[in-house]
Amino acid sequence: MRVLLVDDMAVNRKLLRWMLQEDEHETIEASNGEEAVALFESEQPDLVLLDVIMPVMDGYETARVIKQKAGERYVPIIFLTAISDDDALAKCLASGGDDFLTKPFNELILQAKIKAHSRIQELSDQLNEKNKTLMYYQEQTQREHEIVEHVFNNALSESFLDSGNLDYYMSPMSAFNGDVMLSAASPSGGLYVMLGDFTGHGLSAAIGALPVSRVFFAMTKVGASIGDIAAEMNKNLLNLLPDYMFCAATITEINETGEELVMWCGGLPDAVITKPSGDVDRFVTSMHMPLGALDEYEFERDVYTLKMSQGSRLFLHSDGMIESTNKHGEMFGEERFHALFQEKSVLASSNKVKSIIEHFNEYVGSGDEQDDDISLVALECKPVKGVLIDDKKDGDILTNSPSWKVRFEISPEQMRAGDPPSDILNMLGSSAGLASHKDYLHTIITELYLNALEHGVLNLPSSLKSEEDGFLAFQAEKESRLECLADGKIVAVLSLVNLEDRPGVKIWIQDSGQGFEYQSIEAANDDDCFGRGLMLIRSLCDDRLSFKDGGRVVEAIYSL
């Protein structure tokens, strides 16, 4: 160890040098404080033995200057003093001293103090080295975060967020958001919107946003159906993410006029639909597993197809909102969230999202640390503005689509084991002009097929649904009859037809049953627990729906 001896008396320096030689310490000597400071800068000693009373610069000032020049390096200063006054000793420590040694010097005590401070110095050097390493990794991590943030911002920059239909609030728990909100214009003039919530938080959760956004923007650009977008996202995430990660999501498309909404819902909390007045109209429950959770053959692409009133709104939110807690550990909860839509301030507000978030922050505390990423999206049902419609694409459908007609015959085995509507639609997937209509066609084909199966082939009465636990009883009876079904078939014929100004798809379905009272189902109203499917089909097909042969044959024409 290199030791700087600072004392105006040569005899003291000689005595100290002799004591230190036994342990082979290297010594440097100075007779006053000014000389000591100069030698400290040039020689960089490991320890300083410093007298208090000296000419030119006393020990107190010398200690302050040496500590300042040492910076982060730990250089112990042991004061040499004959003073035993408590105030004077306290002044030694206050000026930068780490210890003191009283005169006359005791060699054993001196060696013990040097060894003790040597151990402290070693620990300090190790700590400084680790701090430098941590600082390096912190700076490296910061640079990597900046790069990743740049990549994320570019990946999500295609979102069409200027639409007057869309309002949102997103608050990440950490630097990276595990929630993702995407929006894109549809070639037909509508608007696609997606809200997703990945498992976990931070960068590990946010990494899934890259493949999801790539699929979303690529497929919305060509007007793909919501079901196809969801299926492709599921496929990508299944191949990319580990088994314990997935993405709860709702993907929706609103048409150009704002009157039709198609939704694929997988794992997010219930969506809320409000009336134009602001009151709650209904809740849309998730019907699927999150994206990335099921293999391709297990994945279901079924969607909700909803008719909307002008001025109604769809609200989507991640579970971070309802699971956030206040200072008492009480969750905000779904019930409290739904109750906000009845609040006078929310009903009267022109900015519903802002008003809801103000109530939310009032409950959980806006300054408190978040437990999860928080997202709220509102989609207003009104004509979509600012979107350029791809008229050329529609023209190609009108002029270049070849005529086609396909026939499907469905046996009892296929009724029991398969999903005939999806199989039919998959076979038609490459047909010209159908890509952007697959969700609507899937809804129509599914409803008509189920009608033929349940009321035709299986002869199930709708009145079962009217009883208490009617749907459960209806489903149980359906499974029982289907399991025993030996004969019977359903024939579906789909063909391209010409309407007044554009093509359409005619869906003709015949079953081998005895027919049924379709008039009573068609006459059902909103209060009935059956018949709503046919009401929706009639609406989607612009009233081009008809039954024949006592209900054994149904024909619907959907305009492209």
C-alpha positions in Angstrom: 0.0 0.0 0.0 1.3 3.5 -0.8 0.9 5.8 2.2 1.3 9.6 2.2 2.8 10.8 5.5 2.0 14.5 6.1 3.6 16.1 9.2 5.6 19.3 9.7 7.9 17.4 12.1 10.5 15.2 10.5 10.8 13.0 13.6 7.2 12.1 13.4 7.5 11.2 9.7 10.6 9.1 10.4 8.9 7.2 13.3 5.8 6.5 11.1 8.1 5.4 8.2 9.9 3.0 10.5 6.5 1.5 11.7 5.3 1.0 8.2 8.4 -0.6 6.8 7.7 -3.8 8.7 4.7 -4.5 6.6 6.5 -3.3 3.5 4.3 -0.3 2.9 5.7 2.3 0.4 5.8 5.8 1.9 5.6 9.3 0.5 6.4 12.3 2.7 5.1 15.9 2.8 5.8 18.6 5.5 2.7 20.7 5.0 -0.8 20.6 3.5 0.0 22.3 0.2 2.9 19.9 -0.5 0.6 17.0 0.5 -2.1 18.0 -2.1 0.5 18.2 -4.8 1.9 14.8 -4.0 -1.6 13.3 -3.7 -2.3 14.4 -7.3 1.0 13.1 -8.7 1.5 10.0 -6.7 -2.1 8.8 -6.1 -1.5 7.2 -2.7 -3.8 4.6 -1.2 -3.9 6.1 2.3 -3.1 9.4 4.0 -1.7 9.9 7.5 -2.3 13.6 8.2 -1.3 15.9 11.0 -3.8 18.5 12.2 -1.6 21.5 13.1 0.7 22.4 10.1 2.0 25.6 8.5 0.8 26.9 5.0 -2.3 24.6 5.0 -3.6 22.9 8.1 -4.9 19.3 8.2 -8.6 20.3 8.1 -8.3 22.1 4.8 -5.9 19.6 3.4 -8.4 16.8 4.1 -11.2 18.6 2.4 -9.1 19.2 -0.7 -7.8 15.6 -0.9 -11.3 14.2 -0.5 -12.5 16.4 -3.3 -9.7 15.4 -5.6 -10.2 11.7 -4.8 -13.7 11.8 -6.1 -15.4 8.4 -6.1 -12.2 6.6 -5.1 -12.1 5.7 -1.4 -8.8 7.1 0.0 -8.9 6.8 3.8 -7.5 9.8 5.8 -6.3 9.1 9.4 -5.6 12.2 11.4 -2.5 12.3 13.6 -3.3 14.4 16.6 -2.3 15.0 20.2 -5.7 16.7 20.8 -8.2 14.7 22.8 -11.0 17.3 22.8 -14.3 15.9 21.5 -15.1 18.9 19.4 -11.7 18.9 17.8 -12.0 15.2 17.0 -15.5 15.7 15.5 -14.0 18.5 13.4 -11.4 16.0 12.0 -14.2 13.7 10.9 -16.4 16.5 9.5 -13.6 17.8 7.3 -13.2 14.5 5.6 -11.2 12.3 7.9 -12.1 8.7 8.3 -10.3 8.0 11.5 -7.7 9.4 13.9 -4.5 8.2 15.7 -3.4 10.0 18.9 0.1 10.9 19.7 2.4 9.3 20.9 1.8 6.7 18.2 1.1 3.0 19.1 2.4 0.7 16.3 -0.1 -2.0 16.9 -3.1 0.4 16.8 -1.6 2.0 13.7 -1.2 -1.3 11.9 -4.7 -2.4 12.9 -6.3 0.8 11.6 -4.4 0.5 8.3 -5.6 -3.1 7.8 -9.2 -2.2 8.7 -9.2 0.7 6.2 -7.5 -1.5 3.7 -10.4 -3.9 3.8 -12.9 -1.1 3.5 -10.9 0.2 0.5 -11.0 -3.2 -1.2 -14.8 -3.4 -0.7 -15.2 0.2 -2.0 -13.1 -0.6 -5.1 -15.2 -3.7 -5.7 -18.4 -1.7 -5.3 -17.2 1.0 -7.7 -16.3 -1.7 -10.2 -19.7 -3.2 -9.9 -21.3 0.2 -10.2 -19.4 0.8 -13.4 -20.5 -2.5 -14.8 -24.1 -1.8 -13.8 -23.9 1.6 -15.3 -22.5 0.1 -18.6 -25.4 -2.4 -18.7 -27.9 0.3 -17.8 -26.7 2.5 -20.7 -26.6 -0.5 -23.0 -30.2 -1.5 -21.9 -31.3 2.1 -22.4 -29.9 2.1 -25.9 -31.6 -1.2 -26.7 -34.9 0.1 -25.3 -34.6 3.2 -27.6 -34.0 0.9 -30.6 -36.9 -1.3 -29.7 -39.1 1.6 -29.0 -38.2 3.0 -32.4 -39.1 -0.3 -34.0 -42.4 -0.5 -32.1 -43.3 3.0 -33.0 -42.7 2.3 -36.7 -44.5 -1.0 -36.6 -47.6 0.7 -35.1 -47.4 4.0 -37.0 -49.7 2.7 -39.8 -52.7 2.9 -37.4 -55.5 5.1 -38.7 -56.1 7.1 -35.5 -57.5 10.3 -37.0 -60.9 8.8 -37.6 -63.7 10.7 -35.8 -65.2 7.3 -34.9 -62.3 6.3 -32.6 -61.3 7.5 -29.1 -59.0 5.7 -26.7 -56.9 5.8 -23.6 -53.8 3.7 -23.0 -51.5 3.7 -20.0 -48.7 1.2 -19.8 -47.5 -0.2 -16.5 -43.8 0.1 -17.6 -41.8 1.5 -20.6 -43.4 -1.0 -22.9 -47.1 -1.7 -23.3 -48.4 -5.2 -23.1 -51.7 -3.9 -24.5 -51.9 -3.1 -28.2 -54.4 -1.0 -30.1 -54.5 -1.0 -33.9 -56.7 0.7 -36.4 -56.8 0.6 -40.2 -59.1 1.8 -42.9 -61.0 -0.8 -44.9 -60.8 -0.7 -48.8 -64.6 -0.7 -48.7 -64.7 2.6 -46.7 -65.1 1.1 -43.2 -62.8 0.9 -40.2 -60.9 -2.0 -38.6 -60.0 -1.8 -34.9 -58.2 -4.2 -32.6 -57.5 -4.2 -28.9 -55.2 -6.9 -27.6 -53.8 -7.7 -24.1 -50.7 -9.9 -24.0 -49.8 -12.2 -21.1 -47.5 -10.4 -18.6 -46.1 -6.9 -18.7 -43.2 -4.9 -20.2 -41.0 -5.8 -23.1 -41.7 -9.6 -23.0 -45.4 -8.9 -23.3 -45.0 -6.1 -25.9 -42.9 -8.2 -28.2 -46.0 -9.9 -29.6 -47.2 -6.6 -30.9 -44.8 -6.9 -33.9 -46.3 -10.0 -35.6 -49.8 -9.0 -34.7 -49.4 -5.6 -36.3 -47.8 -7.1 -39.3 -50.7 -9.4 -39.9 -53.3 -6.8 -39.1 -52.0 -4.1 -41.5 -51.3 -6.6 -44.3 -54.7 -8.2 -44.2 -56.8 -5.1 -43.6 -55.1 -3.5 -46.6 -56.7 -6.1 -48.8 -60.1 -6.0 -47.0 -59.8 -9.4 -45.3 -62.5 -10.7 -43.1 -62.3 -10.4 -39.3 -62.4 -14.2 -39.0 -59.5 -14.6 -41.4 -57.5 -11.9 -39.6 -58.0 -13.6 -36.3 -57.0 -17.0 -37.7 -53.8 -15.7 -39.2 -52.8 -13.9 -36.0 -53.5 -17.1 -34.0 -51.3 -19.0 -36.4 -48.4 -16.5 -36.1 -48.5 -16.2 -32.4 -48.8 -20.0 -32.0 -45.5 -20.4 -33.9 -43.8 -17.5 -32.2 -44.8 -17.3 -28.5 -44.0 -19.8 -25.7 -46.8 -22.0 -24.5 -47.6 -19.7 -21.5 -48.1 -16.6 -23.5 -51.1 -15.5 -25.6 -53.1 -12.5 -26.5 -56.6 -11.8 -25.4 -58.2 -9.7 -28.1 -61.2 -8.2 -29.8 -61.0 -7.5 -33.5 -63.9 -5.5 -35.0 -64.9 -3.9 -38.3 -67.4 -1.2 -38.7 -68.8 -0.6 -42.2 -68.7 2.7 -44.2 -72.1 3.9 -42.9 -71.5 2.9 -39.3 -74.6 0.6 -39.3 -73.0 -2.8 -39.2 -70.4 -4.2 -36.8 -68.5 -7.5 -37.0 -66.6 -8.7 -34.0 -64.3 -11.6 -33.1 -64.0 -11.7 -29.3 -61.3 -13.9 -27.6 -60.6 -13.4 -24.0 -61.0 -9.7 -23.2 -63.6 -8.6 -20.6 -67.2 -8.1 -21.9 -67.5 -5.3 -24.4 -70.1 -2.6 -23.7 -72.5 -1.3 -26.4 -74.3 1.9 -25.5 -77.4 3.5 -27.1 -77.2 6.9 -28.7 -78.4 8.3 -25.4 -75.4 6.8 -23.6 -77.3 4.2 -21.6 -76.1 0.6 -21.8 -77.7 -1.3 -24.6 -76.0 -4.7 -24.2 -72.8 -6.5 -23.4 -70.8 -8.6 -25.9 -69.3 -11.6 -24.2 -66.1 -13.2 -25.4 -66.8 -16.5 -27.2 -63.3 -17.7 -28.0 -60.0 -18.5 -26.4 -57.2 -15.8 -26.7 -55.0 -15.7 -29.8 -52.1 -18.1 -29.7 -53.8 -20.5 -27.2 -55.3 -23.1 -29.7 -53.8 -25.1 -32.5 -55.0 -24.2 -36.0 -57.4 -27.2 -36.2 -59.0 -26.1 -32.9 -59.3 -22.4 -33.7 -62.8 -21.0 -34.2 -63.4 -18.0 -36.5 -67.1 -17.4 -35.6 -68.0 -13.7 -35.3 -70.7 -11.5 -34.0 -72.6 -9.6 -36.7 -74.5 -6.7 -35.2 -76.8 -4.1 -36.6 -76.0 -0.7 -35.0 -77.9 2.5 -34.5 -76.3 5.8 -35.5 -74.7 7.3 -32.5 -74.3 4.1 -30.5 -70.9 3.2 -29.2 -68.8 0.1 -28.6 -66.4 0.2 -25.6 -63.5 -2.2 -25.3 -61.2 -2.5 -22.3 -58.3 -4.6 -21.0 -58.5 -6.4 -17.7 -56.0 -4.0 -16.3 -58.8 -1.5 -15.8 -61.3 -3.6 -13.8 -58.5 -5.4 -11.9 -56.8 -2.2 -10.7 -57.0 -1.6 -7.0 -57.2 1.5 -4.7 -55.1 2.1 -1.6 -57.3 -0.3 0.4 -56.6 -3.1 -2.1 -60.2 -3.1 -3.4 -60.5 -3.7 -7.2 -62.3 -1.3 -9.4 -64.3 -4.2 -10.7 -66.6 -4.9 -13.7 -69.7 -3.9 -11.8 -68.3 -0.4 -10.9 -67.1 0.0 -14.5 -70.5 -0.8 -16.0 -72.1 1.6 -13.4 -70.1 4.5 -14.9 -72.3 4.4 -18.0 -75.2 5.5 -15.8 -73.3 8.4 -14.3 -74.8 11.8 -15.2 -71.3 13.3 -15.9 -70.5 10.5 -18.3 -73.9 10.6 -20.0 -73.5 14.4 -20.5 -69.9 14.3 -21.6 -69.0 14.8 -25.2 -65.7 12.9 -24.5 -66.9 9.6 -22.9 -63.4 8.1 -22.6 -62.0 11.0 -20.8 -64.9 11.2 -18.4 -64.7 7.5 -17.6 -61.0 7.7 -17.0 -61.5 10.6 -14.6 -63.8 8.5 -12.5 -61.4 5.6 -12.7 -58.5 7.7 -11.5 -60.5 9.2 -8.7 -61.1 5.7 -7.4 -57.7 4.1 -7.8 -55.6 7.2 -7.4 -54.0 8.7 -10.5 -50.5 9.1 -8.9 -50.3 5.5 -7.7 -48.2 2.9 -9.3 -50.1 0.7 -11.8 -50.6 -3.0 -11.4 -51.2 -3.7 -15.1 -51.5 -2.0 -18.5 -54.7 -0.1 -18.8 -56.6 0.5 -22.0 -60.0 1.8 -23.0 -61.3 2.1 -26.6 -64.5 3.7 -27.8 -65.8 3.2 -31.3 -68.7 5.4 -32.3 -71.2 4.1 -34.9 -71.5 6.8 -37.5 -70.3 7.2 -41.1 -66.5 6.7 -41.4 -64.8 9.8 -42.8 -61.3 10.3 -44.3 -61.1 6.8 -45.9 -60.5 6.4 -49.6 -62.7 3.7 -51.0 -61.1 1.3 -53.5 -63.7 1.6 -56.3 -61.4 -0.3 -58.7 -61.6 -3.4 -56.5 -65.5 -3.3 -56.6 -65.3 -2.8 -60.4 -63.2 -5.9 -60.7 -65.7 -7.9 -58.8 -68.6 -6.7 -61.0 -66.9 -7.2 -64.3 -64.4 -10.0 -63.9 -65.9 -12.5 -61.5 -66.6 -15.8 -63.3 -69.9 -17.5 -62.7 -69.8 -20.4 -60.3 -72.1 -22.8 -58.5 -71.1 -25.4 -55.8 -73.1 -28.1 -54.1 -72.5 -29.6 -50.7 -74.2 -32.7 -49.2 -73.9 -33.1 -45.5 -74.3 -36.5 -43.9 -75.1 -37.4 -40.2 -71.5 -38.2 -39.6 -70.4 -34.7 -40.8 -73.2 -33.1 -38.7 -71.8 -34.9 -35.6 -68.1 -34.4 -36.2 -67.4 -31.4 -38.3 -68.2 -27.7 -38.7 -69.9 -27.7 -42.1 -70.4 -23.9 -42.4 -66.7 -23.3 -41.9 -65.8 -26.1 -44.3 -68.1 -24.6 -46.9 -66.6 -21.1 -46.5 -63.0 -22.4 -46.6 -63.7 -24.1 -49.9 -65.1 -20.8 -51.2 -62.3 -18.7 -49.9 -60.5 -18.2 -53.2 -63.7 -17.3 -55.1 -63.5 -13.8 -56.5 -65.0 -11.0 -54.5 -65.7 -13.0 -51.3 -62.7 -12.2 -49.1 -64.1 -9.1 -47.5 -67.6 -10.7 -47.1 -66.6 -14.0 -45.4 -67.7 -12.9 -41.9 -71.2 -12.0 -43.1 -71.4 -15.1 -45.3 -70.3 -17.3 -42.4 -73.0 -15.8 -40.2 -75.7 -16.4 -42.8 -74.6 -19.9 -43.7 -74.2 -20.9 -40.0 -77.7 -19.7 -39.1 -79.4 -21.3 -42.0 -77.5 -24.6 -41.5 -78.4 -24.7 -37.8 -82.0 -23.9 -38.6 -82.1 -26.8 -41.1 -80.3 -29.2 -38.7 -82.3 -28.3 -35.5 -85.8 -27.7 -36.7 -85.6 -29.8 -39.9 -83.5 -32.9 -39.6 -83.7 -33.2 -35.7 -87.3 -31.8 -35.5 -86.5 -29.8 -32.3 -89.3 -27.4 -31.2 -88.2 -23.8 -30.4 -90.7 -23.8 -27.5 -88.0 -25.7 -25.5 -86.0 -22.5 -25.3 -88.9 -20.7 -23.6 -88.7 -22.9 -20.5 -86.5 -22.3 -17.4 -83.0 -23.4 -18.3 -84.4 -23.8 -21.8 -81.2 -23.3 -23.7 -79.5 -26.1 -21.7 -82.4 -28.4 -22.2 -82.5 -27.5 -26.0 -78.8 -28.2 -26.3 -79.0 -31.5 -24.4 -81.9 -32.7 -26.5 -80.0 -31.7 -29.7 -76.9 -33.7 -28.7 -79.1 -36.7 -27.8 -81.0 -36.7 -31.1 -77.9 -36.0 -33.2 -76.0 -38.9 -31.5 -78.9 -41.3 -32.5 -79.3 -39.9 -36.0 -78.8 -42.6 -38.6 -80.5 -41.1 -41.7 -81.0 -37.7 -43.0 -79.0 -35.1 -44.9 -78.7 -31.4 -45.6 -77.9 -30.1 -49.1 -76.4 -26.6 -49.5 -76.0 -25.0 -52.9 -74.2 -21.7 -53.3 -74.0 -19.8 -56.5 -73.0 -16.4 -57.9 -76.0 -14.4 -59.2 -76.6 -11.0 -60.7 -78.6 -8.5 -58.8 -79.6 -5.1 -60.2 -76.2 -3.4 -60.0 -73.8 -5.9 -58.5 -73.3 -9.6 -58.0 -74.6 -11.5 -55.1 -74.3 -15.0 -53.5 -77.5 -17.2 -53.4 -77.5 -19.6 -50.5 -80.0 -22.5 -51.0 -80.4 -25.1 -48.3 -82.7 -28.1 -48.2 -83.0 -30.6 -45.3 -84.6 -34.1 -45.2 -86.9 -33.3 -42.3 -90.7 -33.0 -42.2 -90.7 -29.2 -42.3 -91.5 -26.8 -39.4 -93.5 -23.8 -38.6 -91.1 -21.2 -39.9 -93.7 -18.5 -39.7 -93.7 -18.5 -35.9 -90.0 -18.2 -35.8 -89.9 -15.4 -38.3 -92.6 -13.6 -36.3 -90.5 -13.7 -33.1 -89.7 -10.4 -31.5 -86.8 -9.1 -29.4 -88.4 -10.4 -26.2 -88.4 -14.0 -27.5 -85.5 -16.3 -26.9 -85.5 -17.6 -30.5 -85.9 -16.2 -34.0 -83.3 -13.5 -33.6 -80.9 -15.3 -35.9 -83.4 -15.2 -38.8 -84.1 -11.5 -38.1 -80.4 -10.8 -38.5 -80.2 -12.9 -41.7 -83.1 -11.0 -43.2 -81.4 -7.7 -42.3 -78.0 -8.8 -43.8 -79.7 -10.0 -47.0 -81.8 -6.9 -47.4 -85.0 -8.9 -46.9 -84.1 -11.4 -49.6 -84.9 -14.5 -47.5 -87.7 -17.0 -48.2 -88.9 -20.5 -47.1 -90.4 -23.1 -49.3 -91.8 -26.6 -49.1 -93.1 -26.2 -45.6 -89.7 -24.9 -44.3 -87.7 -27.8 -45.8 -86.1 -25.3 -48.2 -84.7 -21.9 -47.4 -83.2 -19.4 -49.9 -81.2 -16.3 -49.1 -79.4 -13.9 -51.4 -76.5 -11.7 -50.0 -75.4 -8.7 -52.0 -71.6 -8.3 -52.7 
